Amino acid sequence: MCAVDKSLLQLAKLLPEFEDIQHVLPQQEIEARYILQRAAKHFKQLYSMNDDVEELGYLVEALVDKNWERIHSGHFSQVPLTTRQIYALGCYYKIFLLLLIDSGVEQRERCSVILDEALLLGCTENLYDQSNELQTALMKYLDDIGDKNEVGKPLPILKAVARVACRCDIPQLDTPSLSEFRACCYDAMQPTLLLNTLKHWPALGKWRDLNYLLKVAGNRTVPIEIGSNYASDEWSQQLVKIRDFLYRQFSDEDTQVEYLAQHELFSQIPALKADICIPDYCSVNTESPSSVDIKAWLGPKLTVSPLHTDPKHNLLCQVFGCKRIILAAPADTANLYAHEGEFLGNTSQIDAANLDFEHFPLLSKVRFYELLLQPGDCLYLPPKWWHYVRSNTPSFSVSFWFE
């Protein structure tokens, strides 16, 4: 084997010993336990190199492929957590085995894709004590490939959207206390526009410079929605590099609309998570605290989320740009013509921005509420409230779903 990059050897020290990961491996996963134990032992004794690296590489590759097939054999929500954890661990070892052979630019690009797939499909949370540290350090190592990441001219710095006085059909509260939020919003199940609650977020000043997003996140692979509306027949999804998405959507005028929507970007890119804060309002239910699901929504103007519902409480926070939002209460569900079937069962067939009373006569019974979500605003949405969202400008929103 050729000489190994010393920084890679240092990174390998962050890989787990088998004792660190055996708690996520059921006893019946005999094959996975054998391969991962052998891989952990190999990297613990890396300097002696007394293992058959080629054979170990085949075993790890087979483990990754097998669990990739398991993940894709049914609905993602039904995939056992252990399958996703085994897949993630296999990807970690696969990356290091590839880099020990070749740590050049093309190999790092390949390994970067593998790491993103581990984060997207696997489950890296609480795998072992140093898992997050390994993820961050490995991401930095793989992205350190010089001019290969430079693409074309600089991206624009988006102009700040001037705040305007406009229609708002729901209550507005200016930085409410936690007790006020609980009484007026959470317990009352009342959609509310919360003002001046995000002023301390570094993201408000940093993310409009798309070159910052390019530098921090450009090499990551993410799922992108193709088409402005996920309920349309033309809609599809594709895995792309964030840098390619940014250049297409914010530099080219005639490109098809793409949307980075409902993606757990901040677990994938911890550096971006440092630019935001989980609102205190997410901890309002202290009797039964739960984890918070953080989702990113980044796209050009004219992206649309059709009228739909979510099962959890939601704080939709606007970082830059503005969005037109139309709401309807859960009590009107029977009049909103939800699609049939599991995939779109929470989505209405109507265009909330252009009501068609001839084809959907029950809409005459529905009361709709409208507002404009502007930079720095936070919209509280209780579970099961219908909401339509359309970006009037290039936009970055962050949603926090909680129980």
N, C-alpha and C positions, 0 to 999 in steps of 0.2 A: 504494500500500500504506500501511496505517496505521503509526503509530509503533511501532517494535519495542522490546520489553522489553530493557533494557540487560543484564540478567543472562542473557537468552537469547543475546544476541550473544557474551557471554563464554563461554557453554557451547559455542557453535558453533565456537569456536577449538579445542575438543577433538576435533572431527570430523577424520578422516584426510585427508591429501592422497593423490592417486592412487598416488603412489610408495610410500606406506605399506601399501597393500592389494593391489597388483597381484600379489604373490606368492601370494595365495589364489585368483586368477582365471586359470583355464586359458585358453590362447590361443583354443581353440575356442568359448569363451563370448563371442563377439563382441558380442552385444547387451548383456550384462551389463557388459562392459568399457567400452562406449561410454557407457551410462547412468551408471555409477558414476564414470567419469572426468569426465563433464559435471557431475554433482552435486558432486563434490569441488572442481572448479574454481569452481563457483558460490559455494560457501560460503567458499572462500579469498578470493574477491573480493566478499564480501557487501556491503560498503559501496558499491561501485559499482553493484550491482544491474543489471548490463548483460545479464542472461540473460532469456529468456522463462520466467518462473517458472511460469506456468500450464502450458505445454507440458512443462516439466521435471517438474512434479507428476504429469501424466498418465503420463509415461515411468516414473517411480519406482513409481507405483501399479501399472502393468502388470508391472513387474519383480517386485514383491512378490507379486502375485497368481499369476504364472507359477510362481514357485518354491514358493509355498504348495501349488499343485496338484502339483508334483513331489514334495514331501514327503509328500503324502497319497495318492500313486498306488500305493504298495506298503507292505511292512513297514518300519517306521521304522528298524530296524537296518540295512536295506539302502540307505538314502538316502545318496548321496555326500556327503562332508563339505563339498565345495565348494558344493553346492546349499544346505546349511544356512547356510554362511558368507555367500553372496550374499543369502539371505533376510534374515539379521540386518542386514547393511549396508544393504539396501534399506529395512528398517524404521527404522533410525536416520535416514536421510535423509527418509523419509516423515514421521516425527514432527516434524522441524525445519521442513519445508515447511508442515505444518499449523499449527504454532505461530507461524510468521511471519505467517500470515493472521489467526489468532485465538489468544490465549493465555489465554482465560478459563477458568473452572472446568470447564464442560462439555467444552471442547476438551482440557483437561489430562486429564480422566477418560478420554476416548477415546484419547488418546496413551499413557496409562498402560497400557491394555489392549494396545495395539500393542507397547509395550516388553516386557511380560510374554510375549507371544507370540514375540517375537524371542528371549527368553531360554529359553523352553520348547521351541520348535521349531527355532530357529536354533542356531548355534554361535558364541558370542562370545569363547570362550577363545583368547587369542593372535592375535586378529584384527589388531591393531597395538598399538604401545607404549602408547597412552593409552586403549585400549578399556575397561579396567576403571575408569579414572578417569571417563570419560564416562558409563559405566553408573551409577556411584554418584551422580555429580552430577546427572544427568538424572532419576534416580529421586527424589532429594531435591526437585528443582524441581517435578516433576509432583505430588508428594505435598503440596506447600505450598499447600493450597487451603482453609485455615481450617476453619470449622465444618462443611463438607461431609462430613468424615470422622467427625464425632461421631454415634454411633448409640446411642440409648437410654441405659439406666443403666450404671454401671460394671460391668465383668466381675468375677467373684469372684477372690480370691486363694486358691488351693488350699491346703488344710492339708497340712503335711508328713506323710507316711505313716510311722508309727512302725515301726522295724525289729523284725522278729519272728524267733525261732528256728524253723526249719522244715526239712522234708526237702530234702536235696540229694544226688542220686545220682551226682554227678560230683565230681572233685577240686576243692578250693578252694585258691587261693594268695593270700596277702596281699602286695600290691605286689611281685610278683616282678621280679627284675632281667631285663634283656634276654636274657642268656645262659640264665637259668633258664627264661624263657618259651620260648626256642627249644628247649631240651632236653626240657622237660616237656610242652609244648603243641604248638608248631609242627611240630617234627620227628617227634614221637610221634603227631601227628594226633589229639590227645586233647582233647575238649571240657572246658573248665575255667572255673570261676567265679573271676574276678579281683576281689579286694576292695580297697577304699581306693585305687583308681588314678585316680579322677576328682575328688578333693577340691579340686583347684586350679581347677576349671572355674567361672567366674562364672555359667554357666547354672544350676547347682544352686540358687543363691540367687535368681536373677532371673526364671526362666521360670515359676515357680509363680504369679507375678503376671501374670495373663492380660492385664491392661491394658498391661503392658510389651510383650507380643507384639503387641497391637493397635496400639500407637503405632509400633513399629518395622516391622511387617509387614502391618498391617491392609489397606492399599490394594493389595497384590499379588494377582494372579490365579494360582491354583494348581489342579492336578487333584485332585479329591476323589472317593474311592470311596463310593458310595451302597450301604448294606447292610453288615452286620457281617462278611461272609465272601465273598471274591472268587470262590470256587468255587460259590456258590449261583446258582440261576436268576434270582433277583431282583436280583443285583448289577449295578451300572452305574457309569459315571464321568461327571463333570461339571466344567467349569471354573467356579470361584466365587472371589469375593474372600475373603481370609482373615478379614476382619472379620465377614462374614456367617456363615462357618463357625464362628467362635468364639462368636458370639451364639447360634446355633442349638444347638450341641453342649454349651455350658457354662452356658447360662442357661435354656433350655427343657427341661422335664422329659419331655415326650411326643414329642419329635421323633424321626424315623428316624435310626438310627445312621449317621454319616458318618466317614470316616477319611482323613486326609492321610497316605498310605502310600507308602513307597519313592520319595520325591520329593527331587530335588537342590535343596533349599530354600536351601542355604547359598551356592551359586554365584549364585542369584537374589537373595539378601539378604545381602550381605557383613557387615552390622552384626550379624547373628545368628551368623555364623561366628566373629566376634571373641569370642563368649562360650564357645567350646569350643576344644579343642586336639586335633590328630591324635595319637593315642597313639603313643609310641615303638615299640610292638610292631609297628606296621604296616611299620616299616623293618627287620624282623628278617632278611629275605632280602637282605643287602647285596650278594650276588653278582649279583643281577638285580633291582635296585630298580624299582618300577613306581608308577604313579600310584594314588591312593587314591580310590575312589568313596564319597562321603559322602551318606547318605540320611537323611531325616527321617521319623519316624512319630509323628503327633500325633492323639489322638482321645479320646473318652469311654470309660467302662468298657464292657466287653462287645464291643469290637472283637476279631476273630479273624483270624489268619493260619493257614489250615489246614496240616496236615502237608505239608511241601515241602522241597526241597533248593535250594541255591545253588551256583554253580560256583566261587566264590572263597572264600578265607579271610574270616572275618567277626568283627569285634568289635562286639557289640551292647551299647551303653552306655545305662544307664537314668538319665535326668535327674530326672523326677518320676513318681510313681505306681509301681505294681508289676505284674508280668506273670507268669502261670503258663506255664511252658515244659515241653514234653514232647519228648524226643529219641529217635531210633532210629539205629542205625549203618548205614552204606552196605551192609554185608554182608547186611542184612535187606531190601534193596530189592525182591527178588523176592517177598517176603511182604507187601508194603505196598500193593498194588493201585493203582499209579499210573494216572491217567487216560490214555486214548489221545488222540493228537493233539498237535500242536506247542504249543498255547497252555498246556495244563495237564499237559504230559508230565512236569513236575517236581513234580507235586502228587498226593497220595494221595486216594483216594475215601473213606477212613475218617474218622470223627470220633475223633481220638486221645483226647479227654476222655471219650468214651462208647463203648468198644469193643464192636462187634457181632460176636461170634464165630460166630453162626449164618450171617450173610451173608458174612462174611470169615473163614473157618476158618483160613487160614494165619497169622492174627495170633497164634495160640497159640504159634507158633515164635519170635515177636519179643520181644526184651528192650527194654523202654522205660525211659527215665531221666527223672526229674522234678526240677524245681527251681523256686524262686521268685526272679525277678529284681527286686531292690529298689533304691531310689534310691541312686546312687553305685556300683552294681555294674556290672561289665563281663563279659559272657559271650563267651568265645572259642569259635567254631564252625569246625571244619575244613571244607573243601569236601565236598559231597555228603552231609553229615550231615543227616538228616531232622529238622525241628523244627516244632512246633506252638506258637503263641504266642497267649495270650488275656489281655487286660487286665482285671485285677480292679478297677481304679480308673481315673479319668482319667489319661492317661499321655503322656509325651513320651520317645521313645527316639531315639538316633542310632546308625546302623550305619556301620561303616567296612569296605568290601570291598577286599581287596588280594590280590596274587599271592603 
